Amino acid sequence: MNATDFFNRIEDHWDKQQPLVVYKTPNAPRVRAYLQNDSLLHRVSESTASGFVMGKFDTNEPPFLILDDEVLETEIDTQSPPQPTETVALPHNSKEYQRYIALLNQCIQEIQNTHLKKVVLSRSIDLPLKKVNPWELFQKALSLYPSAFCYIWYHPQKGMWLGATPETLFNLKNQQLSTMALAGTAIATDINLVQWSPKEIHEQELVTDSILKALRSLEGNETVTFTPAETVQAGSLFHLKSHIAATVTKASVWELVAALHPTPAVGGVPRKKAFDFIQKNEGYNRSFYSGYLGPISDKETHLFVNLRCLQWQPHLVTLYVGSGITAASDPQSEWEETQQKAQTMLRLISSTI
């Protein structure tokens, strides 16, 4: 199907307020859509065969499923454009700045005085929006971020979400699992100019060690291996990443989800203590931000962490950004990191705010 017919069919389905999702995996030319033929809110179960999973950050809420009643595909040019370098100015909100800095200081003190090692703190940013077609925003994301997992998800009861995330939760195919430990954030004009501080190296090690421990705790994981951390680019930002692989002979998809989500890259270490601190102190409901999403089938499951995302409404968008806090964190630097992470979505909507 050509791209014009593809998006016309999707918009027609959306106009009828029917659930759908459109997505593209990293560096792939194929864009796929699942169109659900009823308006029900389906939950995932152990017997779920296929569809698109959308899970929240809060592990107490079971994930939702968009059914693949109708599947459409088209192909796009995946040639990487020059990475965007312009900075989109955010209106300064002194009240939000002071609130977040106070929260960061509280968190650092908590880490220094307890067994907490890392907590990922986030915030939301509401921006008024001129009238804009969300499908145009999604196609812009496809063009700007070919190496990300790009998606747009809609359910009439839960609204519309759009994102371009750099992080895999895990991929499982033929008992072979692959995942990543992604942490640390740097800004540079060239990958060769990136310099990592001890704080960022330690943060990435915490994420790697936690994922390895979780996978090794599952029965039947015969081998678990990982690579040394390397610097990778995601949009205009750089991160530290280790590749992790395992052979999974007994654990189900949902046992793997339970073991890995939320990862230390979006929650913290130890996981339960960090999650409790977030729920008690962060001050808002993350909803699908820092949750997980992706296609699932009997043959392969490929789930991603829902980062670099926004929630779309006709005249308002909500952006979500976060930063990993350790005992060595500097509150001002962590604030600036969230400002930089907001740029990924801001570049999509800059002409409409």
CORLINCOR-V794613 format. One line per field, one symbol per residue. burial: # if it has 9 or more other ideal C-beta (glycine too) atoms within 8 Angstrom, else .. Layout:
# CORLINCOR-V794613
burial->???
This chain:
# CORLINCOR-V794613
burial->..#.###.###.##...#######.....#######.....#.#...#..#######.....######...###.#.......#............#.###.######.##....##########.#.#..#.##.######.############....#############...###########.......#.#..##########.###.##..#..#..#.#..#.############.#####..#...###.#############.###.##..##...#.#########....#############..###########..#.#..##.#############...#
